[in-house]
Amino acid sequence: MSGSVVLLHLAGAVALMLFATRMVKTGVERAYGDVLRHKLRATMRNPVMAVLAGTGLAIALQSSTAVTLLVGSFAGSGIVSGAAGQLAVRGAEIGSALVVKLLTFDLTLLVPLCLITGTVMFMATERRDWRQTGRILVGIGLLILSLEMIGQASEPLRNSQLMPVIINYFSGDSITAYLLAALITWLFQSSIAAVLLMATLAGRGLITPELGVVLILGVNLGSSIIAPMLTRSSGPEVRVVPIGNLLMRGLGSLVMLILVMIFRPHFAFLGATAADQIVNAHILFNVLILLAGLPLAGLVYRASEKIVALGTKAPAATLDVVELSALNESALDVPSQALANATREVVRVCETVEIMLKRIIELYESADAGKIKALAALDDRVDRKHAAIKLYLAKVTKNPLTEDEALRCQELIGACVKLEQVGDIIVRNMLVHVKKKFDRGLEFTDEGWSELCAFHASVLANARLAFNVLVSRDAETARQLVLEKERLRDAEKETSASHFLRLREGTAKSVETSSIHLDTIRDLKQINSLLASMAYPVLEERGLLGGSRLKAS
């Protein structure tokens, strides 16, 4: 087999591994992302729990970079302290290293099981959580399969005359090998994928343990660079945690490289095979960084703040921010253009409502006068745009319209009214619950809070579906949205039953927060119903809505 064909097979296997890793990460984020974020916020006040939360989230998301970005945004919003954020990132690095260790075991039998189960779950139901779980299982199956493909594709390299020359060169030039591994990791945007590739090649005898450890140190450098690069245009508060991770993990890898080059230790104690030694070295390095990071978290965070401050330029001049409107009066004589303008403006209202819906659940956990005022200001913006859009569409109807244009006009007016109602529910109902909770110093039970977060996450996901339907008018998405409404009705019954069970057991927190809990669930259900009704015009147009129910497909 020619060298180009071998490399082509190897590149294809690596591409499948990257795709599978992304598939698992996307599935987890879509199915459980909001719940995991709420869990992370709730547990990061304790240093030990911050480490454990970061570890668990990295295992779930298959990415320590995703956790770093998430924790950085929490620190930027003041939800968590910078020191706790640093510790959570340290735990995330441990979590991603443990994922690599798990995937190095012989999991061949899981490939068909994951692919079959995942495909059945994805194709046999319309429930979003089941479909995303199916996506996750298929991704895991493809990930394991890709590792087998990498091993098979690299097998001919063992007999290559050029390969020993390359390995000998990099074995004698640790700095180049270190930088090359960092570059590969940055290109992959995944330390898990990079370590798995090197461990697989080591298992085939293509990489020695000594070179493998150097490459692993380079992987950790490359992984620590990804988050700072992705947040370079973000606010200073958001960039502090990624910079802190670069200081600890990046500089730590450099220090460890120097020690390895000086002392040239043997790594037999790390495992019986080269692949085990490489993976265990990756875990050991991140454990050492965690242990060093425990006492240094505060110091590293302050140093990160100073570094970020040095790179933040004060603006020489500021421009007044003007809230632009897509409601161009000159387009009123051309209904198609005017309706397109109105659609753009309604989409902006959708974005504002989504922000409100995301922020309100955060206020249940941590609220102050400034945050409450900011949320109320967003509702004022929705009200202004709602009034402007209705007036604009009223002017559009003065011109002759086709049947489709008239229906679209009514659809946009209806969507705008529903969005305004959602904003009112958030501010006039849910914000009142927030104030009541904090004025009385109440706390939800862990079970109650988990139920609220899960219910809110479902409503938020449905909101995004509704906004997509408004723009795309896709019948399948509209159908899925209405099916989710039915599922949420069942979820509300289960949540209420669980809550009343806790009340019967006399749980003190449940008694104290009972009205807030039930009223919040009711408000979220009402919001979901309003948003789901945005799908009805699309379904009616295609004859998929029978009365108030979906027709059987």
Steps between C-alpha positions, in 0.01 A plus 500: 500500500644839401579763758238740366225237535609423857489867591160535332358216711659645813362848426152352446517316832612815682222699331245244622640526852468880498147477360396240758643706786308804378185290459510381861571851626213649296257233615581555867475878463161482326350243737647596834704817446279741693450259790876438519566874501258552788660212690844649444397841628339346807801293605791733429485688828693219671860446375479120511159500333633741237768247405252212494246702302762592241607136476146375450411766246814432294416128492146581387598759238812311382687831511696688765503803269120518507509500881769771501289722276189434709673573830661809349155633409377428855794689647439787259138521616599491865317170554813327632824625648816497296679262737212251487500530123869411486437189709208393284724522193763292678235238561394519136851411387489194725162409354618516140806290591275235657292489181816417307585224747155348468517499120833314499336184637374232263150629429456329163174334601349840579527615137205299361302538823538880502431535128189279506355642822582859406351471152180342632460769766564778250266373230219340701383802697440873476600569860797733503672349804478148354625615160795680655582197714496299177735754346736462796502119473567509125782748564656271761477206262664696219770626738597146601482390137729785396765382747495155340528662157799708612672183623431316175597797283829547684596130486694532168710779655670243725681362195582842358869585462428870540306472827799404722694796359217740591458351847875514566510864394219607730640285781818705478318835464255517787420868452387452140296194596343698787403790272375266226267325746372838619428600139318173426285542812414856405403387151288216643346738757495197730756360741299177522535438126872586505583271793293215354686531170840486671399216729375297202821559308702407809299181532615409149863557595535819294567731796734426790385577856771767542391683185135440591536680833658799326213503251248482785655808658462673165135393484439667835664819375287499184182428693566788741534740204162417342275678753705826514493511120123446487436772761750758374219733390292451817488727801791508747300320771430206268864467390647476850421130561635378160817705555534348846473155348774590253723614786452182699477237230707662227787612721471176698555298182804712414650453845436126482660485153815661635512250787451207261778629272739542794439179694386269217291278733369156413125468477458127554326571832211663310381181333586173331458628142603815318135597451427462873807701591398786273140515625604463865761772454221728375290422808796538737597836353152642548479360854828675582370826351183461709698446820716802420193700409318448831724734703580724203147560368468848649850604396455372144167679470651834608789452258249420223310820575818703466593332171152561359513861618832552318344378176183706536523836331285782624282629215621833365147604419157346527216508256142530614326169448186547298232231504441443131162400361430288194158664456583704194206727413613536138436127443133514593394526136664163428326253735753219450785727611299649783413154633865401480588810702234415758633145523848632575361718776296216651815286501668771708211480745554123509864553594404738781239258635753217490743708706223574750406134524862399559562768761187450707602154623841641595327761715326225696849402614673837530315830472565862584332831422722564197424166334128534567498850352692382194246223436210741534672729249505216248124464537463870429697446180268214400197722562643780284584270213164324530314828461721612210459169313120500536481855370730418209302190401175699525644740242600204280140375489387826342655372174356217292643169628504150356345225708844376609609852593185557704550173686865583568398841632253342743760243600756770587244701696400188693863410572574851618202499736605166646857620552374807681288276722802280578695809606215605727486157666873509567498850650156523664482144631837329520693807609252537786581143605870587495448801727284296735760225522782734591300730724404201713838325473344181360686208341374222276574138579765341276230288336268796452773717350607220264139463383468874439826511308405202285155645428650840416759337273221331304308825463814684387572230241140524375533878479793458264296257291214752484732777385641271231149415381416869471787551257523167317130403510621139495210259555711229668639745754151638562369147556783423740421819694136402552602148601734653758203694637324170565811357665538805720143460621594153627820638654297759689279227649807300609664809651185596691458144627861493624452836669181394681674181612770710665228711662334188643836392640522837674822618336549848649645663190222359282236646730666842503548519123186312393312794348810634323581156359150430369445854369831490314413168335160644405660814351754297303225274367300806392808643325553167323137492384527851357818416315371164374195673351738682265523170312125475433488722187765284332323177592158630395636613166624146431192327637689345792280645776164341571298717736727562797702183451770381264381260237659157519798478270 
